[in-house]
Amino acid sequence: MTATPKSTDDASTAAEEQPTVGLLVEELDPVQAERIRRAPLPTKQTLRRRRFLPVQAGKFVVTNLRILDIVIREKLAGH
């Protein structure tokens, strides 16, 4: 396997070539980090409601009925 030589015009350092995939939002933008830090945490009741499967099933059904309603109205309006 032959290594290709780096261009001498390239003034970027190895740190600049690293992708920012591993960085957290807090490391990229201090203003955003402060907003995240000050945001209120959800209460136990909120977390319970978010995880409660009957509520999630109800939201799923309502969302799908809304989408179905939009699709039906668009199909009827197309005639």
C-alpha contacts under 8 A as a table, 3 or more apart, distances in Angstrom:
res1	aa1	res2	aa2	distance
6	K	10	D	7.63
7	S	10	D	5.60
8	T	11	A	7.51
12	S	16	E	6.18
12	S	17	E	7.10
13	T	16	E	5.35
13	T	17	E	6.61
14	A	17	E	5.15
14	A	18	Q	6.64
15	A	18	Q	5.45
16	E	19	P	7.86
19	P	22	G	7.54
20	T	23	L	5.45
23	L	27	E	6.18
23	L	28	L	6.97
24	L	27	E	5.29
24	L	28	L	6.61
25	V	28	L	5.12
25	V	29	D	6.15
25	V	32	Q	7.17
25	V	33	A	6.67
26	E	29	D	5.64
26	E	30	P	5.88
26	E	32	Q	6.61
26	E	33	A	4.34
26	E	34	E	7.98
27	E	30	P	6.81
27	E	33	A	7.67
29	D	32	Q	5.39
29	D	33	A	6.26
30	P	33	A	4.86
30	P	34	E	6.24
31	V	34	E	5.22
31	V	35	R	6.44
32	Q	35	R	5.08
32	Q	36	I	6.20
33	A	36	I	5.13
33	A	37	R	6.12
34	E	37	R	4.99
34	E	38	R	6.23
35	R	38	R	5.27
35	R	39	A	6.22
36	I	39	A	5.26
42	P	46	T	5.90
42	P	47	L	6.48
43	T	46	T	5.15
43	T	47	L	6.33
44	K	47	L	5.14
44	K	48	R	6.08
45	Q	48	R	5.05
45	Q	49	R	6.14
46	T	49	R	5.14
46	T	50	R	6.20
47	L	50	R	5.10
47	L	51	R	6.30
48	R	51	R	5.24
48	R	52	F	5.97
49	R	52	F	5.15
49	R	55	V	7.04
50	R	55	V	7.62
50	R	56	Q	7.25
51	R	56	Q	7.42
52	F	55	V	5.63
52	F	56	Q	6.44
53	L	56	Q	4.93
53	L	57	A	6.00
54	P	57	A	5.02
54	P	58	G	6.14
55	V	58	G	5.06
55	V	59	K	6.24
56	Q	59	K	5.10
56	Q	60	F	6.11
57	A	60	F	4.98
57	A	61	V	6.24
58	G	61	V	5.17
58	G	62	V	6.18
59	K	62	V	5.13
59	K	63	T	6.04
60	F	63	T	5.27
60	F	64	N	6.21
61	V	64	N	5.20
61	V	65	L	6.11
62	V	65	L	5.11
62	V	66	R	6.23
63	T	66	R	5.17
63	T	67	I	6.33
64	N	67	I	5.06
64	N	68	L	6.04
65	L	68	L	4.94
65	L	69	D	6.04
66	R	69	D	5.06
66	R	70	I	6.33
67	I	70	I	5.15
67	I	71	V	6.23
68	L	71	V	5.10
68	L	72	I	6.09
69	D	72	I	5.21
69	D	73	R	6.13
70	I	73	R	5.22
70	I	74	E	6.17
71	V	74	E	5.16
71	V	75	K	6.17
72	I	75	K	5.11
72	I	76	L	6.15
73	R	76	L	5.17
73	R	77	A	6.02
74	E	77	A	5.07
74	E	78	G	6.16
75	K	78	G	5.20
75	K	79	H	7.17
76	L	79	H	5.82
